[in-house]
Amino acid sequence: MTIDLATAIRVVVAGVWLVFGLGFKLLRLVPRHERIVARLLGERVAPWLTRLIGVGEILVGLWVLSAMAPTLCAATQTLLVVTMNAIELTKARDLLWSPRLMVLANVVLLAGAWWIAVG
C-alpha cells in the first residue's frame, strides 16, 4: 500500500487537531489548556468551555479528513490558529511551554493545511 504525500499531510494535519481536541481538551490530558481558558474567560467557565473548544477542534480535524472545501478549510484553520496564538501570546504567555516552538509548529501545521488545499 502506497500513500501519496498529500494524503500523508492531510492525516498529520487532521491528527494534530484531533489530538489537541480529544486528548488535550476533552480528556484533559494537558491541564494547561484549561488554565489558559481560565486566565482568559474565568475559572467558572473554563472546564466546559475548554471541552467545547475541544469539540470544535475535533470537527476541524474531521473537516480536514473529509477533503471538502479545502481552501475554506485551510483559511478557517489559519484564522483559528492565528487568533488562538495571538491571544495566548498576549494574555497567557507564562502558561505556554515554549512560545517560539508553538509558533513554529503552527506555521508548519498551516503550511501543511495550505499544501493540501492548493496542491
C-alpha positions as CSV (number, residue, x, y, z in Angstrom):
1,M,0.0,0.0,0.0
2,T,1.4,3.4,-1.1
3,I,0.2,6.6,0.4
4,D,0.7,9.9,-1.5
5,L,2.3,13.0,0.1
6,A,-1.0,15.0,0.1
7,T,-2.8,12.2,1.9
8,A,0.0,11.8,4.4
9,I,0.0,15.6,5.1
10,R,-3.8,15.5,5.4
11,V,-3.6,12.8,8.0
12,V,-0.9,14.6,10.0
13,V,-2.8,18.0,9.9
14,A,-6.1,16.3,10.9
15,G,-4.3,14.3,13.6
16,V,-3.0,17.4,15.3
17,W,-6.5,18.8,15.5
18,L,-7.9,15.5,16.8
19,V,-5.1,15.0,19.4
20,F,-5.5,18.6,20.7
21,G,-9.3,18.4,20.7
22,L,-9.8,14.9,22.1
23,G,-6.7,14.3,24.1
24,F,-5.7,17.7,25.4
25,K,-9.1,19.3,25.9
26,L,-11.9,16.7,26.1
27,L,-9.9,14.1,28.1
28,R,-8.0,16.9,29.9
29,L,-4.6,15.2,29.4
30,V,-2.9,18.6,29.3
31,P,-4.5,20.7,32.1
32,R,-2.5,23.8,31.0
33,H,-5.1,24.3,28.2
34,E,-7.9,24.7,30.7
35,R,-5.7,27.1,32.7
36,I,-5.2,29.2,29.6
37,V,-9.0,29.4,29.1
38,A,-9.5,30.2,32.8
39,R,-7.0,33.0,32.5
40,L,-8.9,34.5,29.6
41,L,-12.5,33.8,30.5
42,G,-12.6,32.8,34.1
43,E,-12.4,29.7,36.3
44,R,-16.2,29.1,36.3
45,V,-16.5,28.6,32.5
46,A,-13.1,27.1,31.8
47,P,-14.0,23.4,32.3
48,W,-16.9,23.3,29.9
49,L,-15.6,26.0,27.5
50,T,-12.3,24.1,27.1
51,R,-14.3,21.0,26.3
52,L,-16.4,23.0,23.8
53,I,-13.2,24.2,22.2
54,G,-12.0,20.6,22.0
55,V,-15.2,19.6,20.2
56,G,-14.6,22.4,17.7
57,E,-11.0,21.2,17.2
58,I,-12.3,17.6,16.6
59,L,-14.7,19.0,14.0
60,V,-11.9,20.8,12.2
61,G,-9.8,17.6,12.2
62,L,-12.8,15.7,10.7
63,W,-13.2,18.5,8.1
64,V,-9.6,18.2,7.1
65,L,-10.0,14.4,6.7
66,S,-13.2,14.9,4.6
67,A,-11.2,16.9,2.0
68,M,-14.3,19.1,1.4
69,A,-13.8,22.8,0.6
70,P,-10.1,22.5,1.2
71,T,-9.3,26.2,0.6
72,L,-12.1,27.3,3.0
73,C,-10.8,24.7,5.5
74,A,-7.2,26.0,5.3
75,A,-8.4,29.6,5.6
76,T,-10.5,28.6,8.7
77,Q,-7.6,26.8,10.3
78,T,-5.4,29.9,9.6
79,L,-7.9,32.2,11.3
80,L,-8.3,29.9,14.3
81,V,-4.6,29.3,14.8
82,V,-3.5,32.9,14.3
83,T,-6.3,34.1,16.7
84,M,-5.5,31.5,19.3
85,N,-1.8,32.2,19.1
86,A,-2.2,35.9,19.4
87,I,-4.5,35.6,22.4
88,E,-2.2,33.1,24.1
89,L,1.0,35.1,23.4
90,T,-0.5,38.3,24.8
91,K,-2.7,37.1,27.6
92,A,-1.2,33.8,28.8
93,R,2.4,33.7,27.6
94,D,3.6,32.5,31.0
95,L,1.4,29.4,30.7
96,L,2.9,28.4,27.4
97,W,5.6,25.6,27.4
98,S,7.6,27.3,24.6
99,P,6.0,30.3,22.8
100,R,8.6,30.2,19.9
101,L,8.2,26.5,19.4
102,M,4.4,26.9,19.4
103,V,4.5,29.5,16.7
104,L,6.9,27.4,14.6
105,A,4.8,24.3,15.0
106,N,1.7,26.2,14.0
107,V,3.5,27.7,10.9
108,V,4.3,24.1,9.9
109,L,0.8,23.0,10.6
110,L,-0.7,25.8,8.5
111,A,1.8,25.2,5.7
112,G,0.5,21.6,5.6
113,A,-3.1,22.8,5.6
114,W,-2.4,25.1,2.6
115,W,-0.3,22.5,0.8
116,I,-3.3,20.1,0.7
117,A,-5.7,23.0,-0.1
118,V,-3.9,24.4,-3.1
119,G,-1.6,21.4,-4.1
